[in-house]
Amino acid sequence: MNNIFSKWLYIWGFVSLSGVATALSAAPTLQYSKTYDKCNHAAKSSTNKQKCISAEYQRQNQRLKNAEQKLSATLSATEQKRLLDVQKEWRSLHTFYDDQCNQTAFDAENAPATSSKKVTELDCDQQFLERVTERANELEQGKVRAEYYLDP
């Protein structure tokens, strides 16, 4: 009986690890520009990192706009309307998250010093960049995620 249980446990563990590996390999990687990678690697101060993020945000935002236009050109009029609604909802949600993060960073900056890691404005800007880059990836792949669109 113990031998059967051991085999079952081994098989279950292998299948679980295979599933995790598949899920991780399927996760999209963020496509930052080489210019950003070089800039970020060379940046020694928060101000320089901020400049890198700001410049990359401009590139990724343009990439997002281009992906939206390219995807829209392949859709019917009804689907184009849905894409516009989805993008409006995404932008609204994106702005909400950005405002929340900035408020958290402001509160952390003005709170009494503690030993825990605080959220900084730089952290917020990095998250903002990640969300725009991820959305550009989604639209380039033709994915219009339903959770951004509240009306089914």
Rosetta blueprint (number, residue, H / E / L):
1 M L
2 N H
3 N H
4 I H
5 F H
6 S H
7 K H
8 W H
9 L H
10 Y H
11 I H
12 W H
13 G H
14 F H
15 V H
16 S H
17 L H
18 S H
19 G H
20 V H
21 A H
22 T H
23 A H
24 L H
25 S H
26 A H
27 A L
28 P L
29 T L
30 L L
31 Q L
32 Y L
33 S L
34 K H
35 T H
36 Y H
37 D H
38 K H
39 C H
40 N H
41 H H
42 A H
43 A L
44 K L
45 S L
46 S H
47 T H
48 N H
49 K H
50 Q H
51 K H
52 C H
53 I H
54 S H
55 A H
56 E H
57 Y H
58 Q H
59 R H
60 Q H
61 N H
62 Q H
63 R H
64 L H
65 K H
66 N H
67 A H
68 E H
69 Q H
70 K H
71 L H
72 S H
73 A H
74 T L
75 L L
76 S L
77 A H
78 T H
79 E H
80 Q H
81 K H
82 R H
83 L H
84 L H
85 D H
86 V H
87 Q H
88 K H
89 E H
90 W H
91 R H
92 S H
93 L H
94 H H
95 T H
96 F H
97 Y H
98 D H
99 D H
100 Q H
101 C H
102 N H
103 Q H
104 T H
105 A H
106 F H
107 D H
108 A H
109 E H
110 N H
111 A L
112 P L
113 A L
114 T L
115 S L
116 S L
117 K L
118 K L
119 V L
120 T L
121 E H
122 L H
123 D H
124 C H
125 D H
126 Q H
127 Q H
128 F H
129 L H
130 E H
131 R H
132 V H
133 T H
134 E H
135 R H
136 A H
137 N H
138 E H
139 L H
140 E H
141 Q L
142 G L
143 K L
144 V L
145 R L
146 A H
147 E H
148 Y H
149 Y L
150 L L
151 D L
152 P L
